[in-house]
Amino acid sequence: MSMTESGSWTSTVDCRAMADWIASKRTCVLLTHTKPDGDALGSTLALARAINLIHRTSGAVSAAECWYGAPMPEWAPTLMGQTKCRTIEFGQPVPGAFDPEAVVICDTGAWGQLEPFREFIEERLERTAIIDHHLQGDAEIADHRLLDTSAAAVTQPVAEVCRLLLGVGSPAELPVDIATPLYTGLATDTGWFRHSNVDARVMRLAADLLEAGVEHTSLMELIEQRDRASRLRLMHRALGTLEIVEDKHCAIMSLTTADFREAGAAPGESGGFVDIPRTVPTIRVTALLTEQEDAQGVFTKVSMRSKPTGWDGQDPVDVNQVCQKLGGGGHARASGARIRAPLAEAKEQLIKALP
């Protein structure tokens, strides 16, 4: 449990209370972590659409919109559709003219993942809420926190909030334009229902959303079957750096900024690479180290995965605990960190942190 100055990283409201709080606000901005993935986009888009729908039903002005910190997935515009969204590029200030009554952050509660919006949020802490499923966060960001750390995706609690906002009896009754982004988050955060975080709750919600009209095949094609040749070139470079740390049963791959440039690849095109070495039976933990740069200089992004059980029956590695040692966190089987160090030094720190 992560402790902060204002308390522990625990829920302070349930889904009903969160829905009531959101419904009481006339205007809202939905935020999530930078470089949003399917769960981040899906949760914010679904909630924004539900908010706008209840405002239209009541005759009030619709004023929920989503702000995202670039880079964005190539398929994001299709999922966004007509929902009002703004993409904040690196170094670009957030819009200054809009002062919402509520700020709702989905799929993160950590300052380190909200850097483009930090000043905006700090000026509005008393009207900020968080809906998240990660094990750590900064509780000082919001007094209104709905945390479901047992959820595979944040779209699970968000689906319930949407259901309550719209007053329907089941997620199967949600409008398809709300069900679709919810399903996107659920599917992508479970590896299209292959990861160890899949349980009965996940499959029940997936079934309800499919009943609501979600087209699974179309979404799969949109998100998973749009690779460019540059992604394959980047994958080749990542696999070429594969290092097996035998005594740790760990596979580590690395990508430099030059790798992205020479492969002609965008930042988001390394998604899923960290899962590839898990096909080797003796590998219990995988890590992808990606060299990146911001205003403070070079840093290394670490993405980690672990198998639910060891090939030899050993207890699984909790990569959340590993990443906490590196200043990050996440889930027991999928976690990440940012290390303010070059790749080689970051790799040494990672190996040292492994059990």
N, C-alpha and C positions, 0 to 999 in steps of 0.2 A: 504494500500500500504506500502510495506517495503522499507525504505530508507537506503542506505548504503553510505559509503564515496564516491563512484564513481557515485552515482545517484540513480534513482528510479527503482523499479522492473517493468519495462515496456519493450515492444518489441523495438528493434532498427533496425530490418530488417524484411522483409516479406518473404514468402515462396520462391519466385523467387530469391531474393537476397541470401537467405541461400543456396539454391541449387547451385547457381553460385559460391558462396564462397567455398562450399565443393568440387565442380567439379574442382576447380582450384588447389586443393591440391593433391599431388601424394601419400601421405601416411596419414593414419588416424587411431586413436584409438577411439573407442566408449566406453563411460563410463556411469554408472548409479548409483543409490543409492545402498548401501549395502543391503543384503538380497533381491535380486531382485524378483519382482513379474511378473505377466504376461505382464503388460504394459511396465515395464522396459526391460524385455527380448525381448518382441515383437518389440519394437521401435528400439532398438539397432541392433538386428539381421536383421530386414528388411532394415535398412539404410546401414549396412555393406554390405549386399548382393547387394543392388542397386549400391553402390560405386564400389564394385568389378566388377560388370557387365559392368559398363561404362568403367572401366579400361581395361577389357578384350576386349571390342569392339574396343577401340582405339589402342590396341596393347601394351599398357603400362603394367608394372608389377603390379599385384594385391596386394594391401598392406593395406586393411582395416581389422581390427580385433577388437574383443570385450573383455573387461576386466571386471570381476565381483568380487565383494566382497562377500565372503561366509557368511552365508550358502546359498545353492542353492535349489530350489524345486526339488523333486525327478524326475519330468518329464522333467527337463531342458535339459538333454543330447539329448533327442529325438527331441526337438524343435531346438536345436543348429545344429544338423546334422553334415555336413562337414564344416560349417563356422568356421574359426579360432577363438577360444575363449580361454581365460585364466581365471582360478578361483584363486583369491587371498585369501588364508586362513588368519584367524585372526593372526596378528603379523608378517605375511610374507611380505617381501619387494616387491614392484612392479618390473617387469622386467626392468633391467637397460640398456640392449643392444639396445633397439628400441627407436628411437627418431623421432616421427611422425611430419609431417608438420602441422597436424591439430588434435585437441582434441575436440570431440563433446560429450557433456553430455546430456543425454535424461532422462526425467521424474523426474528431480530434479535440483535445482540450489542452494542448501543449503550446506554450508560447513559441517554441522553436519551430513549429510547423505553421505559424500564423504571422510570420515576420512582416509581410506586406501590409497587414491589417492591424498591426500592434497598436500604433498610435490611435487609430480610429476606435479600436475596442477599449483601450485604456480610458478614453474620454467618456465611455458609455458602459462601464462595468455594472452599474446598478440596473441596466435594462438588457443585460446579456444573459442568454441561456445556452446550455450545452446539452447535446444529445450524442452520446458516444458509447463505444463498446471496448475501448482499450483499457489496459490494466493500470496505466499511469496517466497523470495529467496535472495541470496546475489549477488547483481548486480556486485560487484567487480570481480567476477569470470570470467566474459566474457563480452566484448563489443558487440559481435555478439549474440543477444538474440532474439529468436523467441518464443514468449509467447502467448498461446491461453488459457486464464483462463476460457473461456466458454466451452472448449472442455471436454467431459467426459473422454477421454483418450488421452495421448500424441501421440498415434498412429494416431490420426486424422491429426494433422499438419504434422507428419512424413510421412503419406501416400501421402500428397500433395507434399512434398519435393521429395519423391521417384518418383512420377509421373513426376515431372518436370525434375529430373535428367535423367530419361529414355526417356523423350520426347513422352510419350503416352497421349492419349486424355482423359482417364478415369482410375480410379483405377481398373476397370473391365478388363483392358488390361495389368495389371501388371503380371509378372510371378508368378506362384502359390507358389513358395518357398519364395517370398516376401510378397504375399497376406496373407499367412498363419500366420506368426508372427504378422502382422498388425491386423488380425482378433482376434488373441489370446489376444492382449492388449485391443482391443475394447470390447470383450466379458467379460473378467475377471474384468475390471474396471467398468463395468455396472452390475456386478452380473449376467452375462448371460442374459442381457437385462431386468432386473427386477428393477433396482434402479431408483431413481428419476432423475438421470442425463441423462436418455435416452430421446432423442428428434429426430426430423426428420433427422437431420444431421447424427446422429448415425446410424439410420436405413438405410439411403441411402448408407452410406459407407459400412455397413454390406452387403447390397444387392449386391453392386459392387464387393466386395471381394468374396462373394459366387459365383458370376458369373465368377470370375477369376479362380475358381476351388477349393476354400477352402472346406474341408470336415468337416462340423459343428459337425456331430455326432462323428467322430473320435477324434476331438479335445476335445469335451466334455468328452469322455471316458478317454482320456489321462490325463486330468487335474483334473476332478471332481470325477472320479470313480476309484481312485487308493488308497483309504484310507487303512492304516494298522490298525490292532487292537489297536496299541499304540495310535493312534489318538482318537479312541473312549474312551480309558481309560483316556486320557488327557481331553477330553470333559466332562467326568463324574466328574473329579476333578474341572474343571472350573465351571460347573453348581452347584457343591456342595458349592461354595463360593458366589453364587448369593446373592446380597444385593440390595434391592429396597429402594431408597431414595425417600420416598413418596412425600415430598413437592417439590422435583426437577423433579419428574416424570422420574427418572433415574434408570437404572439397571447397576450395577457394578459387574464384575467378576475379580478374581485374580488368577494368576499362579506363583508359586515359581520355582526356579531352581530345588528344590527337587521334585516338581510335574512332571517336564519333566523327571528327572532321574528315578523316581519310576514307571512312566508310560512307560518308554523305548521309549520316543518320541523325535523326532528331533525338533530343534527350529522352523522350518516352519510349524509344524503340528497344530498349533493353529489358522491358517488362517481360517477366516469365523466365528469363535466363537462369535465375537463381534456382529454379526448380529442376533444371535439366540433369544435374549430377545425382539427383535423388533416385534415379533409376538404377544406380549401382547398389547392390544389396548391402555392402559393407559400409556405405556412407550413411552416417546418422545425422550429420549437420552439413548444410551448404551455405555459402556466403558469396555475395557479389559485391565487390568494392568498386565504386565508380568515382573517378576524380571529377570534381566540379569546382566552380569558382563563383564567388560573390564579391560584394564590395570590400569585404575584409581579406580577400585573397583566396588561396586554394584550400579546399577541404575535401574529405573523402566521405562519401555516403556509403553506409553499410546496410545491405539487405540480407537477412538471415532466415533460414527455414530449418525445421527439424522434423524427423519422422516421429510418429506417435509412439512407436516401440522400436527398440534396437533390433538389428538383424540377429543378434545373439541373445536376445531376451533381456538385455540391459534396460534400465530405466531410460526414458526419453530425455533428451537434453532440453532444458528450459531456456530457449534463446532470448526470452524476455529478460531473464536474469543476466545473461551474458551481455546484452545490449545496455542494461542499466549500468554495468561497470564502465561502459564506453560513453555514458551520458545520454543514452536513448531509452528505448523500451517499446512495448507493443503487446504482443500476445506470446503465449508459451511456445507456440509452434511457428509463429511468423512475427518477426520483430525487426527493428532497424535503429540506426544511430547515425549521427554526424560527428566525425572526428576532425578536429581542426589540425590536420597534419597531412603530408603527402602520402601517396599510396603505400610506399614501402614501409613507412613508419606505422601507418594505420594497420597494415597487415600484421606487423609484429604485436601491436597492442591487442588485436583481435585474437590471435593465437594464444597469447598469454592469458586472455580472459576466458578461454574455453576450459571446461572442466576436464 
